Structure formats: C-alpha cells, structure tokens
Amino acid sequence: MDFKQVVLDETNDTKLDIYNSATDVDLPGIVILPGGSYKPFKQRDSERVALTFLTQSYQAFVLEYPINEKKNYQVAKQSITTAFDYIIKHANDLKVNPQNIGIIGFSAGGQLAAAYSCEANNHARFAILGYPVINQALDEKIGIQSEDVSKLVTTDTAPTFIFGAREDGLAPYVDHIQPYTTALFENEVSFELHVFGSGGHGFSLGNQYTAIVNRDRADKHFAKWFPLCLEWLKQFK
C-alpha cells in the first residue's frame, strides 16, 4: 500500500489523502468524507475506514475539506468536485476505474456526500451515508450555513445506501434519514436503508478497530452495516 497526500486548494487547506493499493488491475474507488462537526478529523471515520475499504479491493481517498476557522459548507461541497476531478484525471496512475468511483460520508460528511450525489453530472457511481445530517438543524451548533439536502434529490441522484441508529440523538432518524429516503423513494432512486436498534451517532464501523480510537464505542449489531454494504456494492462491480 502506498500513501500520499495531495493539496487540492492551499487557500482553503483542502487535501486528498490517497490510500493506493498495489494492483495489476484497475479497482473501484471510494471517496471518504469524515464527520466531526467541521473540527479536526478523527481516525474513526477517515483513515480507519479507508484502510478497511482497501482490504476489500477499493482504492480509497479521504477528502480533508475545510474545517475549523476555514469551515464553509459551499466550499466543502466544491472540494468534492475537485477531488473527483483529480482522481479521474489521474486514474491511470492511481489504478482506479474512473467509471466506478463512489462516495461515503459520515454525519456532517454525510450531508456533503448526499449533496454531491444529487448534483447534475456528478461522478459518483454510488453514495453511502452513515448517520447523515440532512437538514439545517445543526447549523448553529456547527457554525455553518448548509441546506436541506432532501430537497436536492432528483431522478438522477446516485443509488444510495443509508445506515443509522434508532437511538441517534444528534441526527434523529425522523428528522434526517426519514425525509431523505422519502425523497429518494418519490424520485424512484434506488436505495437501501438500515436503521439499527442499537448503536448511535459517531459509531463509524462499530467494531473494535474503530472503537479503540473512538471512546470504546462498539456495537456488534450496528457493525453489520459494513458487510451489508459490501453485499449491496456487488451490483456495481
């Protein structure tokens, strides 16, 4: 495995962390958008998610969008387009299939991933949303000006896999996931939804690998989202 970091926008401190697997064939790719309320990114849903996807024959990319004093929702959205453009332009060197690159976002990163997957002419073959923020309910808490991404859904939105927990108190199901999946259904977008009875917000993979850097937050049942997601992803290979 080869790791390198590319600066996409020096002014906004936007970077792309590239986890590149040595391979004889082009692999599907996945762009990872960590959560964390636009504060320093955590290993739980950045590096450790990337390495886990790497073991499943994906080239993995973590997008470090603007955070802290440079946080800006619209700039963060634009950084996703920049990241996809970079990956597609360098697809040969990165050994990634440019026609099979998806996106996964957690929490606030899930809102950004959903927004990108709804854009006209986006390059996401699929979208995975983990306990996503969907509306503007957390804007004041986070200190940003976002949007209700359920209103962005169209018939061209990328096929979507969504997971979360019934006990999520930060981004409750009825306020976030439910309106988004309703919009997907009404626009006839293919999607799969898993709402677990245990677990919670910020659990990432839910296993011990992420728990050891995530305040011991693990849940064996919630952790089943990942193998379920891998099964869902088979349709895109």
C-alpha positions in Angstrom: 0.0 0.0 0.0 1.2 3.5 -0.9 0.1 6.6 0.9 0.4 10.2 -0.2 -1.3 13.5 0.4 -2.2 15.9 -2.3 -3.1 19.6 -1.7 -6.1 20.4 -3.7 -6.6 24.0 -2.6 -3.9 25.7 -0.4 -6.0 28.7 0.4 -8.8 26.6 1.9 -6.5 24.0 3.2 -8.2 21.2 1.3 -6.3 18.0 0.9 -6.8 14.5 -0.6 -5.3 11.6 1.3 -4.7 8.7 -1.2 -4.5 5.1 0.1 -3.3 3.3 -3.0 -3.3 -0.5 -3.2 -0.6 -2.1 -5.4 -2.7 -3.9 -8.0 -2.4 -5.4 -11.5 -6.0 -4.2 -12.4 -7.9 -1.0 -12.0 -10.0 -1.1 -8.9 -13.2 0.7 -7.9 -12.6 3.8 -5.8 -14.3 5.4 -2.9 -14.1 9.0 -1.6 -14.5 9.2 2.1 -15.9 12.3 3.8 -15.4 12.2 7.6 -17.8 13.8 10.1 -16.9 15.7 13.2 -18.8 19.0 13.0 -16.1 20.7 10.9 -13.5 20.1 13.5 -10.2 18.1 13.2 -11.0 14.8 11.5 -11.0 11.6 13.6 -9.3 8.4 12.6 -12.6 6.5 13.3 -14.2 7.7 10.0 -11.3 8.7 7.9 -8.1 6.7 8.0 -9.5 3.5 9.5 -12.5 3.5 7.1 -10.0 4.0 4.2 -7.8 1.1 5.3 -10.9 -1.2 5.7 -12.1 -0.5 2.2 -8.6 -1.1 1.0 -8.8 -4.7 2.3 -11.9 -5.1 0.1 -10.1 -4.2 -3.1 -11.1 -0.5 -3.3 -8.7 2.4 -3.9 -9.6 4.7 -1.0 -9.4 8.5 -0.8 -10.1 10.7 2.3 -11.1 14.2 1.4 -10.0 16.7 4.0 -12.4 19.5 3.3 -12.2 22.9 5.0 -12.6 22.8 8.8 -12.0 25.0 11.9 -11.7 28.7 11.0 -11.9 27.9 7.3 -15.1 25.8 7.5 -17.6 26.7 4.8 -20.3 24.3 3.6 -20.3 25.6 0.0 -16.6 25.5 -0.3 -16.6 21.9 1.2 -19.2 20.9 -1.5 -16.9 22.3 -4.2 -14.0 20.4 -2.8 -15.7 17.1 -3.5 -16.0 18.0 -7.2 -12.3 19.0 -7.2 -11.4 15.6 -5.6 -13.3 13.6 -8.1 -11.8 15.6 -11.0 -8.3 14.9 -9.6 -8.9 11.2 -9.2 -10.5 10.8 -12.7 -7.6 12.9 -14.3 -5.0 10.6 -12.6 -7.0 7.4 -12.8 -4.3 5.5 -14.7 -1.6 6.3 -12.2 -3.9 5.6 -9.3 -5.1 2.3 -10.8 -8.7 3.2 -10.3 -11.6 2.6 -12.6 -12.9 6.2 -13.4 -16.3 4.8 -14.2 -16.7 3.2 -10.8 -15.9 5.7 -8.0 -18.4 6.1 -5.2 -18.6 8.3 -2.1 -19.2 7.7 1.6 -19.9 10.4 4.2 -20.5 10.2 7.9 -22.6 12.7 9.9 -21.8 16.2 8.5 -19.7 14.4 5.9 -22.9 12.5 5.0 -24.7 15.7 4.3 -21.9 16.7 1.9 -21.8 13.3 0.3 -25.6 13.4 -0.3 -25.4 16.9 -1.8 -22.7 15.8 -4.2 -24.6 12.7 -5.2 -27.6 14.9 -6.1 -25.7 17.3 -8.3 -26.3 17.2 -12.0 -23.4 15.4 -13.9 -21.8 14.2 -10.6 -19.3 11.3 -11.0 -20.5 9.2 -8.0 -21.5 5.7 -9.2 -23.0 5.2 -5.7 -23.4 7.0 -2.4 -23.1 5.6 1.2 -24.5 7.8 4.0 -23.6 7.0 7.6 -26.0 8.6 10.2 -26.1 11.6 7.9 -27.1 15.1 8.8 -29.7 16.0 6.2 -31.2 19.4 7.1 -30.0 22.6 8.7 -30.9 21.7 12.3 -27.3 21.6 13.4 -26.1 24.7 11.5 -26.0 27.0 14.5 -24.3 24.4 16.7 -21.6 23.7 14.0 -21.3 27.3 12.8 -22.1 26.8 9.1 -24.8 27.7 6.6 -25.8 24.4 4.9 -29.0 23.3 3.2 -31.8 20.6 3.4 -30.3 18.1 1.0 -33.5 16.1 0.8 -34.8 18.9 -1.4 -31.9 18.3 -3.8 -32.9 14.7 -4.7 -33.8 14.1 -8.3 -34.3 11.0 -10.5 -30.6 11.3 -11.4 -29.4 11.1 -7.7 -26.8 8.2 -7.3 -28.0 4.9 -5.9 -27.7 5.2 -2.2 -27.0 3.0 0.9 -28.0 4.6 4.2 -27.4 3.4 7.7 -28.0 4.8 11.2 -29.3 4.0 14.6 -32.7 4.5 16.2 -31.1 5.9 19.3 -29.2 8.6 17.4 -29.9 11.7 19.4 -27.8 14.1 17.4 -29.3 13.5 14.0 -32.6 11.7 14.8 -34.0 9.4 12.2 -37.3 11.1 11.8 -35.7 14.5 11.1 -32.9 13.4 8.9 -32.8 9.9 7.4 -36.6 9.5 7.0 -37.1 12.7 4.9 -34.2 11.8 2.7 -35.3 8.3 2.0 -38.8 9.6 1.3 -37.3 11.9 -1.3 -35.4 9.0 -2.8 -38.5 6.9 -3.0 -40.6 9.6 -4.5 -37.9 10.2 -7.2 -37.5 6.5 -7.9 -33.9 6.4 -6.8 -32.6 3.0 -5.9 -31.7 2.9 -2.2 -31.2 0.5 0.7 -31.8 1.6 4.3 -30.7 0.0 7.6 -31.8 1.6 10.9 -30.3 -0.4 13.8 -31.9 -0.8 17.2 -28.6 -0.3 18.9 -25.5 1.8 18.3 -25.7 5.6 17.9 -24.2 8.6 16.3 -20.5 8.6 15.5 -20.0 4.8 15.8 -18.2 4.6 12.4 -17.6 0.9 11.6 -18.9 0.0 15.1 -16.2 -2.7 15.6 -13.1 -2.8 17.9 -10.8 -1.5 15.2 -12.6 1.9 15.3 -13.7 1.6 19.0 -10.1 1.8 20.2 -9.8 5.3 18.9 -13.5 6.2 19.5 -14.1 6.1 23.2 -14.7 2.4 23.2 -17.9 2.9 21.1 -18.5 -0.5 19.5 -21.7 -2.4 18.8 -21.7 -5.8 17.1 -25.1 -5.4 15.7 -24.6 -1.9 14.4 -21.3 -3.1 12.8 -23.2 -5.3 10.4 -23.8 -2.3 8.2 -20.4 -2.8 6.6 -20.9 -6.4 5.4 -24.4 -5.5 4.3 -23.0 -2.5 2.4 -20.3 -4.7 0.7 -23.1 -7.0 -0.4 -25.0 -4.1 -1.8 -21.9 -2.8 -3.6 -21.5 -6.0 -5.6 -24.1 -4.7 -8.1 -21.5 -2.0 -9.2 -18.6 -4.3 -9.9 
